[in-house]
Amino acid sequence: MQRYFLGILALLLTTTGLLWLWNGTNNELENAIAAACLKVGPVLGALWLAFPQVLQLVRRFPPTLIVAIVVSSGFVIVRPKSAPFVVPVLFAILGLHYLGLLFKSTAKKR
């Protein structure tokens, strides 16, 4: 059901953005909203196409690692000059996770 909702939302955003720009409004806010719809709609459409692979990727990584990737990506987007500091730290976290040294369960196995 989630995949269908994602596809419908992508189609709805894309057509709304196209119709809004087709009418040619003079308001800058409406033009910005239409442009945002035209950018987000196709991205959601691509996510809809890759939904099984995205689910497989999300199941493979622990939630803390996904949060680390999202937060560091957002930080680099907001402050691009921080990339030389944030990107190596992110790669170190990913490398430690790949080696199995980070984000492991601390409970002892029986």
N, C-alpha and C positions, 0 to 999 in steps of 0.2 A: 504494500500500500504506500510506503514511503517513496518508492521509486516513481509511482504514478503521480503522486502529488508534486514531486520535483519536476517531472516533465510538463505537467499542466502549468505549474508556476513559471517555468522557463518560457513556454509558449505564450502565456498571458503577458509576461513582462515584455517580451520581444514585440508582440503585436501592439501592445499599449504604447510602447516607445515609438514604433513606426507610425501609428495613427496620430499620435500627438505631434510628431514632427511634420507629418503630412499636412496637417491643418495649418501649420505655420503661425504659431502664436507669437505675439510680440513680447510677452512676459519672459524675463530671463530665468526666473525660477522654474517656470514650466519647461523651458528649453533644457535646463539643467536636469530636471527630473526625467525628461524624455531621454536625454543622453545617458543618464544612469541606468534607466531601464534597458536601453540598447546595449549597455556594457554587461550588466548583470544577467540578463536573459540568456545570451549565448553561453556564458560561463556555466550557468545552471544546466543548460542543455548538454554541454560537454560532460558535466558531472553526472547527468542522467544517463548518458551513454556509458560512462565508465563506472557506474554504481557498484557492480559486483567486485570489480578490482579495488575500488576504494574501500569497500567493506572488508575485503581480505587484508588490505594494508592496515586498516585500523585495528583489526583483530591481532595482527602480528606484533604491533608495538604497544607497550604499556601506555596508559593514559598520561602518566607524568612526562614521558618522552614526547608525546604529541603536544602537550601543553608547552613544553620547553621550545619546541620547534615553532609553534604559533606565536608565542610571546617574543622570541628572538627575531622572528620575521617581522612582526609588527614593530618592534623597536627599531629595526634597520629601516623600515619604510618611513617611520616618523622622523628618525634622526639618521640620515644616510652616512654622516661622518663617523658614526659609531661602528660601522661595518668592519673595519680592521680589528676591532676588539671583540665584537659579538660573534662574528663568523668562526674564528678559530676556537672559541669556547664551545660553540655549537658542534663543530666537528669533533672536538675532544669528547663531548658528551656522547655523540653518536658512535665514536670509536670505542669508548668504554662500554657502551651498551652492546655493540657488536661482539666485543671480546667476552662479554658476559660478566663484567666486573661492576656494572652499575644497574640499578633498578631490579635487583634480584630479591627474592623473598628471603627474609632473615630467619624465618622459621626453620627449625631443623627437620629434615626428612626422616621418616621412620624406616 
